């Protein structure tokens, strides 16, 4: 298994343009990005963040 880079919530906030409070709110509600809890620290796998972005990308179809 390939090692995965862990990102801080600040790095994820910068990458996704979601505020820290939104990321924290999503964690409390059990929605949004998957995360890793290591003791008191919260981290996000970069591959999970990129997959989440890809999953939520909207590609509108061109209508004739």
N, CA, C and O atoms as a GROMACS GRO file, in nm:
protein
  256
    1UNK      N    1   0.085  -0.119   0.000
    1UNK     CA    2   0.000   0.000   0.000
    1UNK      C    3   0.089   0.125   0.000
    1UNK      O    4   0.187   0.134   0.074
    2UNK      N    5   0.053   0.217  -0.083
    2UNK     CA    6   0.131   0.340  -0.095
    2UNK      C    7   0.103   0.433   0.023
    2UNK      O    8  -0.012   0.446   0.065
    3UNK      N    9   0.207   0.496   0.075
    3UNK     CA   10   0.188   0.594   0.183
    3UNK      C   11   0.109   0.712   0.132
    3UNK      O   12   0.122   0.751   0.016
    4UNK      N   13   0.028   0.770   0.219
    4UNK     CA   14  -0.055   0.885   0.181
    4UNK      C   15  -0.017   1.006   0.266
    4UNK      O   16   0.007   0.993   0.386
    5UNK      N   17  -0.012   1.121   0.203
    5UNK     CA   18   0.021   1.245   0.272
    5UNK      C   19  -0.099   1.287   0.357
    5UNK      O   20  -0.213   1.285   0.311
    6UNK      N   21  -0.072   1.325   0.482
    6UNK     CA   22  -0.176   1.377   0.569
    6UNK      C   23  -0.169   1.529   0.570
    6UNK      O   24  -0.062   1.588   0.585
    7UNK      N   25  -0.285   1.592   0.555
    7UNK     CA   26  -0.295   1.738   0.551
    7UNK      C   27  -0.361   1.789   0.679
    7UNK      O   28  -0.446   1.723   0.737
    8UNK      N   29  -0.320   1.908   0.722
    8UNK     CA   30  -0.385   1.973   0.835
    8UNK      C   31  -0.517   2.034   0.788
    8UNK      O   32  -0.543   2.045   0.669
    9UNK      N   33  -0.600   2.074   0.885
    9UNK     CA   34  -0.727   2.136   0.843
    9UNK      C   35  -0.702   2.270   0.774
    9UNK      O   36  -0.780   2.308   0.687
   10UNK      N   37  -0.597   2.340   0.810
   10UNK     CA   38  -0.564   2.465   0.742
   10UNK      C   39  -0.527   2.439   0.596
   10UNK      O   40  -0.568   2.514   0.507
   11UNK      N   41  -0.448   2.334   0.572
   11UNK     CA   42  -0.411   2.300   0.434
   11UNK      C   43  -0.533   2.259   0.353
   11UNK      O   44  -0.545   2.296   0.236
   12UNK      N   45  -0.623   2.184   0.414
   12UNK     CA   46  -0.746   2.143   0.345
   12UNK      C   47  -0.835   2.265   0.319
   12UNK      O   48  -0.896   2.276   0.213
   13UNK      N   49  -0.842   2.354   0.415
   13UNK     CA   50  -0.919   2.477   0.397
   13UNK      C   51  -0.866   2.558   0.280
   13UNK      O   52  -0.943   2.609   0.199
   14UNK      N   53  -0.735   2.570   0.270
   14UNK     CA   54  -0.673   2.643   0.158
   14UNK      C   55  -0.699   2.573   0.025
   14UNK      O   56  -0.722   2.639  -0.077
   15UNK      N   57  -0.695   2.440   0.025
   15UNK     CA   58  -0.714   2.363  -0.097
   15UNK      C   59  -0.858   2.367  -0.146
   15UNK      O   60  -0.883   2.381  -0.266
   16UNK      N   61  -0.953   2.354  -0.054
   16UNK     CA   62  -1.095   2.345  -0.090
   16UNK      C   63  -1.168   2.479  -0.087
   16UNK      O   64  -1.278   2.492  -0.141
   17UNK      N   65  -1.107   2.577  -0.024
   17UNK     CA   66  -1.168   2.709  -0.002
   17UNK      C   67  -1.288   2.702   0.093
   17UNK      O   68  -1.372   2.791   0.094
   18UNK      N   69  -1.294   2.593   0.173
   18UNK     CA   70  -1.393   2.584   0.280
   18UNK      C   71  -1.332   2.643   0.406
   18UNK      O   72  -1.213   2.621   0.433
   19UNK      N   73  -1.409   2.716   0.483
   19UNK     CA   74  -1.356   2.776   0.605
   19UNK      C   75  -1.327   2.668   0.709
   19UNK      O   76  -1.382   2.558   0.703
   20UNK      N   77  -1.242   2.702   0.804
   20UNK     CA   78  -1.213   2.609   0.913
   20UNK      C   79  -1.340   2.577   0.990
   20UNK      O   80  -1.361   2.462   1.031
   21UNK      N   81  -1.424   2.677   1.010
   21UNK     CA   82  -1.548   2.652   1.084
   21UNK      C   83  -1.641   2.558   1.008
   21UNK      O   84  -1.712   2.478   1.070
   22UNK      N   85  -1.642   2.565   0.876
   22UNK     CA   86  -1.724   2.472   0.796
   22UNK      C   87  -1.669   2.330   0.808
   22UNK      O   88  -1.746   2.236   0.827
   23UNK      N   89  -1.537   2.314   0.798
   23UNK     CA   90  -1.478   2.181   0.814
   23UNK      C   91  -1.510   2.123   0.951
   23UNK      O   92  -1.544   2.005   0.962
   24UNK      N   93  -1.500   2.205   1.055
   24UNK     CA   94  -1.529   2.159   1.191
   24UNK      C   95  -1.676   2.125   1.208
   24UNK      O   96  -1.711   2.025   1.272
   25UNK      N   97  -1.762   2.207   1.151
   25UNK     CA   98  -1.905   2.181   1.157
   25UNK      C   99  -1.941   2.051   1.086
   25UNK      O  100  -2.021   1.972   1.137
   26UNK      N  101  -1.882   2.028   0.971
   26UNK     CA  102  -1.907   1.904   0.897
   26UNK      C  103  -1.863   1.783   0.978
   26UNK      O  104  -1.932   1.681   0.979
   27UNK      N  105  -1.749   1.793   1.045
   27UNK     CA  106  -1.703   1.681   1.128
   27UNK      C  107  -1.802   1.653   1.241
   27UNK      O  108  -1.834   1.537   1.268
   28UNK      N  109  -1.850   1.758   1.306
   28UNK     CA  110  -1.946   1.741   1.415
   28UNK      C  111  -2.076   1.676   1.367
   28UNK      O  112  -2.136   1.596   1.438
   29UNK      N  113  -2.117   1.712   1.245
   29UNK     CA  114  -2.242   1.660   1.189
   29UNK      C  115  -2.224   1.524   1.122
   29UNK      O  116  -2.322   1.459   1.084
   30UNK      N  117  -2.099   1.480   1.107
   30UNK     CA  118  -2.071   1.352   1.043
   30UNK      C  119  -2.091   1.355   0.892
   30UNK      O  120  -2.125   1.254   0.831
   31UNK      N  121  -2.069   1.473   0.832
   31UNK     CA  122  -2.082   1.488   0.687
   31UNK      C  123  -1.951   1.541   0.631
   31UNK      O  124  -1.858   1.573   0.706
   32UNK      N  125  -1.943   1.549   0.500
   32UNK     CA  126  -1.826   1.610   0.438
   32UNK      C  127  -1.710   1.514   0.420
   32UNK      O  128  -1.729   1.394   0.398
   33UNK      N  129  -1.592   1.568   0.430
   33UNK     CA  130  -1.469   1.496   0.403
   33UNK      C  131  -1.437   1.392   0.511
   33UNK      O  132  -1.455   1.417   0.630
   34UNK      N  133  -1.389   1.274   0.468
   34UNK     CA  134  -1.338   1.179   0.567
   34UNK      C  135  -1.210   1.235   0.631
   34UNK      O  136  -1.134   1.306   0.566
   35UNK      N  137  -1.188   1.202   0.758
   35UNK     CA  138  -1.070   1.254   0.827
   35UNK      C  139  -1.010   1.148   0.917
   35UNK      O  140  -1.071   1.045   0.944
   36UNK      N  141  -0.889   1.176   0.962
   36UNK     CA  142  -0.815   1.088   1.052
   36UNK      C  143  -0.799   1.160   1.185
   36UNK      O  144  -0.760   1.277   1.188
   37UNK      N  145  -0.829   1.093   1.292
   37UNK     CA  146  -0.812   1.151   1.426
   37UNK      C  147  -0.695   1.080   1.493
   37UNK      O  148  -0.701   0.960   1.518
   38UNK      N  149  -0.589   1.154   1.521
   38UNK     CA  150  -0.472   1.102   1.590
   38UNK      C  151  -0.460   1.179   1.722
   38UNK      O  152  -0.418   1.294   1.725
   39UNK      N  153  -0.498   1.112   1.828
   39UNK     CA  154  -0.510   1.176   1.959
   39UNK      C  155  -0.601   1.297   1.946
   39UNK      O  156  -0.719   1.281   1.915
   40UNK      N  157  -0.549   1.417   1.968
   40UNK     CA  158  -0.633   1.538   1.956
   40UNK      C  159  -0.622   1.604   1.820
   40UNK      O  160  -0.693   1.701   1.791
   41UNK      N  161  -0.534   1.553   1.735
   41UNK     CA  162  -0.511   1.614   1.604
   41UNK      C  163  -0.604   1.557   1.499
   41UNK      O  164  -0.634   1.438   1.498
   42UNK      N  165  -0.649   1.644   1.410
   42UNK     CA  166  -0.731   1.604   1.296
   42UNK      C  167  -0.647   1.622   1.171
   42UNK      O  168  -0.586   1.726   1.150
   43UNK      N  169  -0.646   1.519   1.088
   43UNK     CA  170  -0.574   1.524   0.961
   43UNK      C  171  -0.663   1.466   0.852
   43UNK      O  172  -0.755   1.390   0.880
   44UNK      N  173  -0.634   1.504   0.730
   44UNK     CA  174  -0.708   1.456   0.614
   44UNK      C  175  -0.610   1.392   0.517
   44UNK      O  176  -0.504   1.449   0.489
   45UNK      N  177  -0.645   1.275   0.465
   45UNK     CA  178  -0.561   1.215   0.362
   45UNK      C  179  -0.580   1.295   0.233
   45UNK      O  180  -0.692   1.322   0.191
   46UNK      N  181  -0.469   1.332   0.173
   46UNK     CA  182  -0.475   1.411   0.049
   46UNK      C  183  -0.556   1.338  -0.058
   46UNK      O  184  -0.632   1.401  -0.132
   47UNK      N  185  -0.538   1.206  -0.068
   47UNK     CA  186  -0.613   1.130  -0.169
   47UNK      C  187  -0.763   1.136  -0.143
   47UNK      O  188  -0.841   1.140  -0.238
   48UNK      N  189  -0.806   1.137  -0.015
   48UNK     CA  190  -0.948   1.150   0.017
   48UNK      C  191  -1.002   1.287  -0.022
   48UNK      O  192  -1.114   1.298  -0.074
   49UNK      N  193  -0.923   1.390   0.002
   49UNK     CA  194  -0.966   1.526  -0.033
   49UNK      C  195  -0.981   1.539  -0.184
   49UNK      O  196  -1.081   1.594  -0.233
   50UNK      N  197  -0.882   1.489  -0.259
   50UNK     CA  198  -0.889   1.498  -0.405
   50UNK      C  199  -1.005   1.414  -0.460
   50UNK      O  200  -1.071   1.456  -0.555
   51UNK      N  201  -1.029   1.297  -0.402
   51UNK     CA  202  -1.142   1.213  -0.446
   51UNK      C  203  -1.274   1.281  -0.415
   51UNK      O  204  -1.367   1.273  -0.495
   52UNK      N  205  -1.285   1.348  -0.301
   52UNK     CA  206  -1.407   1.420  -0.263
   52UNK      C  207  -1.434   1.534  -0.362
   52UNK      O  208  -1.547   1.554  -0.404
   53UNK      N  209  -1.329   1.606  -0.397
   53UNK     CA  210  -1.343   1.715  -0.494
   53UNK      C  211  -1.389   1.658  -0.628
   53UNK      O  212  -1.479   1.713  -0.691
   54UNK      N  213  -1.328   1.550  -0.671
   54UNK     CA  214  -1.364   1.488  -0.799
   54UNK      C  215  -1.510   1.441  -0.798
   54UNK      O  216  -1.583   1.461  -0.895
   55UNK      N  217  -1.550   1.379  -0.687
   55UNK     CA  218  -1.687   1.327  -0.675
   55UNK      C  219  -1.790   1.440  -0.681
   55UNK      O  220  -1.901   1.420  -0.731
   56UNK      N  221  -1.755   1.558  -0.631
   56UNK     CA  222  -1.848   1.669  -0.626
   56UNK      C  223  -1.829   1.770  -0.739
   56UNK      O  224  -1.885   1.880  -0.735
   57UNK      N  225  -1.752   1.732  -0.839
   57UNK     CA  226  -1.734   1.818  -0.955
   57UNK      C  227  -1.853   1.802  -1.049
   57UNK      O  228  -1.890   1.691  -1.086
   58UNK      N  229  -1.910   1.913  -1.088
   58UNK     CA  230  -2.026   1.912  -1.178
   58UNK      C  231  -1.978   1.949  -1.317
   58UNK      O  232  -1.915   2.053  -1.337
   59UNK      N  233  -2.009   1.863  -1.413
   59UNK     CA  234  -1.976   1.887  -1.554
   59UNK      C  235  -2.105   1.900  -1.631
   59UNK      O  236  -2.160   1.799  -1.676
   60UNK      N  237  -2.156   2.021  -1.648
   60UNK     CA  238  -2.283   2.038  -1.717
   60UNK      C  239  -2.275   1.989  -1.863
   60UNK      O  240  -2.176   2.009  -1.933
   61UNK      N  241  -2.382   1.925  -1.903
   61UNK     CA  242  -2.390   1.877  -2.041
   61UNK      C  243  -2.432   1.992  -2.132
   61UNK      O  244  -2.514   2.075  -2.094
   62UNK      N  245  -2.375   1.995  -2.249
   62UNK     CA  246  -2.413   2.098  -2.348
   62UNK      C  247  -2.543   2.054  -2.413
   62UNK      O  248  -2.554   1.944  -2.468
   63UNK      N  249  -2.643   2.143  -2.406
   63UNK     CA  250  -2.773   2.112  -2.465
   63UNK      C  251  -2.783   2.174  -2.603
   63UNK      O  252  -2.737   2.286  -2.626
   64UNK      N  253  -2.844   2.098  -2.695
   64UNK     CA  254  -2.863   2.150  -2.831
   64UNK      C  255  -2.987   2.234  -2.839
   64UNK      O  256  -3.019   2.287  -2.946
   0.00000   0.00000   0.00000
